[in-house]
């Protein structure tokens, strides 16, 4: 029996374990700023993405925010309806897995390139 769902407290945010090692394509429904306690900095704000058809939100780090700005512009109001990819990456520096949030740009694909 898979007991990973009982390994920690239930969260309203997507964790790496929730993805079960899979890469998924999801659509941004909305963006909100959330306040978190940081041991070093006190209270900090981070953007959280609500996803179409999903109960949990995904919290963005600086890298994800910069990637989303590059792909979809600096105004998060225009991110709604855009597709993103969620995947898991192991971060040895922190000794744990984390979620990678990446924009999906259809223009990146070009099937007409001759091989």
Beta strands, then each sheet from edge to edge (+ up, - down):
strand 1: 24-38
strand 2: 42-51
strand 3: 58-59
strand 4: 83-91
strand 5: 96-103
sheet 1: 3+ 2- 1+ 4- 5+
end
